[in-house]
Amino acid sequence: MSISIKVDKVSKSFGKKQVLKDISLEIEEGKIYGFIGPSGAGKTTLVRLIVGMDRPDSGTITVLNKQVPSMEILPEIGYMAQSDALYNDLTGEENLKFFASLYKLNKKQQKERIEYAASLVNLNSDLKRRVSVYSGGMKRRLSLAIALIQDPKILILDEPTVGIDPELRVGVWQELKRLRDEAGKTILVTTHVMDEAEKCDYIGMVRDGSLITKGTPKQLKEFYQAGNLDEVFFKAGREFQ
C-alpha cells in the first residue's frame, strides 16, 4: 500500500510556545486516519501544515510524493476547516459554484460535481436558501460538500462533526467510510471524541503537541490492555511523561 501523507520529525512554534514537537507519522492510501486529542493539543496546526497553509519550523511533510507547500497538489486535497469558511449572503448553491470555479472544471463538470456533493450531504432541497439561515449542522454539511467539490484524492477534515446532532454525525461517518471503500479516498480526520476514533482505520493520539502513541484501535487497546480508547489515552499519556 502506498503512502499518501508522510510527516517526518515536524515541529512548529508560535512565539515561545511550541505547538508541535517532533511529529512523525505515515498515512496509507485509501485509509481513514484519526488524529485524536483534546482541544489545544496541536491537531489544527498539523492539518494546516499538511494542507500547506503554513510551514513547519523543522522537519518535512510529503503529500502524494510532493513536499508541501506545493501548488501542484492543492487540487488533490479537499480541506474542511474547523470554522466554516462560507459566504453567508450567498445561497448554498452559489457557495458551491464559487468554490467549484476555483478548479479546472468546465460548466458541465461543475454542475455534475455540485449535484454529487450536495446529494452526498443531503442538501439538495436547501441549495436555493441563503447560508445565513442554515443551522450549524447544515453549514458543516455544506463545508463537507465544498471539500468534495473537485473530487480530491485526499480529504483533510478538522473536527467535521462539531456542532451537528448525533443522527447527522452517524451520517457523516457513513459517508466517510463509503468514500474510503468505494472511491478509495485517503481521509485524515481530527477529533477530540474518542468514540469517533473507533471508526478510524488508524489513529495517532496527541497531547501537548507530542504524538504519544499510534496504531489501529485494536492494536492500541491490546497493547495497553485497555477496554476503550479513553483508557488508552490515559495510559499512553502517563507512560509518555
Rosetta blueprint (number, residue, H / E / L):
1 M L
2 S L
3 I E
4 S E
5 I E
6 K E
7 V E
8 D E
9 K E
10 V E
11 S E
12 K E
13 S E
14 F E
15 G L
16 K L
17 K E
18 Q E
19 V E
20 L E
21 K E
22 D E
23 I E
24 S E
25 L E
26 E E
27 I E
28 E E
29 E L
30 G L
31 K L
32 I E
33 Y E
34 G E
35 F E
36 I E
37 G L
38 P L
39 S L
40 G L
41 A L
42 G L
43 K H
44 T H
45 T H
46 L H
47 V H
48 R H
49 L H
50 I H
51 V H
52 G L
53 M L
54 D L
55 R L
56 P L
57 D L
58 S E
59 G E
60 T E
61 I E
62 T E
63 V E
64 L L
65 N L
66 K E
67 Q E
68 V L
69 P L
70 S L
71 M H
72 E H
73 I H
74 L H
75 P H
76 E H
77 I E
78 G E
79 Y E
80 M E
81 A L
82 Q L
83 S L
84 D L
85 A L
86 L L
87 Y L
88 N L
89 D L
90 L L
91 T E
92 G H
93 E H
94 E H
95 N H
96 L H
97 K H
98 F H
99 F H
100 A H
101 S L
102 L L
103 Y L
104 K L
105 L L
106 N L
107 K H
108 K H
109 Q H
110 Q H
111 K H
112 E H
113 R H
114 I H
115 E H
116 Y H
117 A H
118 A H
119 S H
120 L H
121 V L
122 N L
123 L L
124 N H
125 S H
126 D H
127 L L
128 K L
129 R L
130 R E
131 V H
132 S H
133 V H
134 Y L
135 S L
136 G H
137 G H
138 M H
139 K H
140 R H
141 R H
142 L H
143 S H
144 L H
145 A H
146 I H
147 A H
148 L H
149 I L
150 Q L
151 D L
152 P L
153 K L
154 I E
155 L E
156 I E
157 L E
158 D E
159 E L
160 P L
161 T L
162 V L
163 G L
164 I L
165 D L
166 P H
167 E H
168 L H
169 R H
170 V H
171 G H
172 V H
173 W H
174 Q H
175 E H
176 L H
177 K H
178 R H
179 L H
180 R H
181 D H
182 E H
183 A H
184 G L
185 K L
186 T E
187 I E
188 L E
189 V E
190 T E
191 T E
192 H L
193 V L
194 M H
195 D H
196 E H
197 A H
198 E L
199 K L
200 C L
201 D L
202 Y E
203 I E
204 G E
205 M E
206 V E
207 R E
208 D L
209 G L
210 S E
211 L E
212 I E
213 T E
214 K E
215 G E
216 T L
217 P H
218 K H
219 Q H
220 L H
221 K H
222 E H
223 F H
224 Y L
225 Q L
226 A L
227 G L
228 N L
229 L H
230 D H
231 E H
232 V H
233 F H
234 F H
235 K H
236 A H
237 G H
238 R H
239 E H
240 F H
241 Q L
